[in-house]
Amino acid sequence: MKLRSVLTALTLVLGALFAPGVGVLGGATAAHAAPTKISHATATSMFRASGITWSSSGGCSDRTNATCTSFDQLNLATAQGAQTLKSASGCALNITGGTETGHASGTYSHWNGYKLDFGKYTCLGNYIKNTFGYIGLRGDGAPQWKSGAGNVYADEGSHWDVTFYNCGGC
């Protein structure tokens, strides 16, 4: 009987420790955690440190101006995902779209910090097409590839539209 009591107590303790949102080891899971948002200055510092460039048709970073390229309210995991893409691919990366207004809406949108647009370079295109799995056409006809981490790369013709659900293994 004593062994059964010990096992029951141990089961209760372990259950409390590992239950989502409860106990010492608990907490919000990735699916439920709100993304960490970063500032434009933090993002540009991260990109600069990784050798990632960015450009803006308007030469500005105002989030409310569609001709700007802004990183205000970018998800930290999105910035880290760009860094992972740069280091894994070895390709030049130039970001042409961030969190500024003017993109399609939705939960996993530019505005909500999940997407970045990258200029099209042969190196990057070859890396995406040869490394990730083709998953078919998006509703607007853009061909898409999905990384092992679950991030989605859509070829929008003039640029790559990338949805970062996570940092891609950072």
C-alpha positions, -999 to +999 in steps of 0.1 A: +000+000+000+028+024+008+042+021-028+008+029-043+006+061-022+040+072-033+032+066-069-001+084-066+016+114-050+043+114-076+017+112-104-002+142-089+030+163-085+042+155-121+008+162-134+008+196-118+043+204-129+037+196-166+001+207-170-002+236-195-005+269-178+000+254-143+029+246-121+066+254-122+072+240-157+039+251-171+031+283-189+015+294-222+023+271-250+036+284-283+002+281-299-014+303-272+014+327-264+012+362-277+041+370-299+068+393-285+068+426-305+099+446-312+106+481-324+119+493-357+152+501-341+156+467-325+147+449-358+172+470-379+199+463-353+192+426-356+192+427-394+223+448-396+242+424-373+232+395-396+241+413-429+205+417-439+196+449-458+163+466-463+149+492-486+119+514-490+104+528-522+096+560-501+129+561-483+111+560-449+100+537-420+066+552-411+043+522-403+012+542-415+027+550-449+024+523-475+055+535-494+077+530-463+093+498-450+086+496-413+095+470-387+075+486-358+055+458-341+074+431-359+073+398-341+106+389-326+103+354-341+099+370-375+131+389-372+148+358-359+134+338-388+149+363-413+183+358-395+179+321-397+171+323-434+202+344-440+225+321-421+210+289-435+209+300-471+241+321-473+222+344-497+219+381-498+186+392-482+170+426-489+137+432-471+113+453-492+082+450-470+076+449-433+047+459-410+037+490-428+001+495-440-009+485-475-006+447-474-034+422-472-051+419-438-054+387-417-042+372-385-008+361-400-003+394-419+024+420-424+006+444-401+004+418-373+042+412-376+043+377-391+054+386-427+083+401-445+089+406-482+123+399-497+137+410-530+141+383-556+176+370-561+186+338-579+204+325-548+174+329-525+149+315-551+171+284-556+175+279-519+138+281-512+128+258-542+156+233-535+153+231-497+116+235-489+086+215-500+063+228-527+028+230-513+008+244-542-007+277-552-020+302-528-056+315-533-042+344-554-022+320-576+013+325-560+033+293-558+042+284-522+069+264-504+069+253-468+100+249-446+104+221-421+097+246-394+063+254-410+071+289-424+056+296-458+074+312-488+052+326-515+066+337-549+046+369-557+065+375-589+084+406-579+094+394-544+091+366-519+063+370-493+073+350-463+051+341-433+071+333-402+051+313-378+083+308-358+120+316-359+128+286-381+150+269-356+169+298-341 
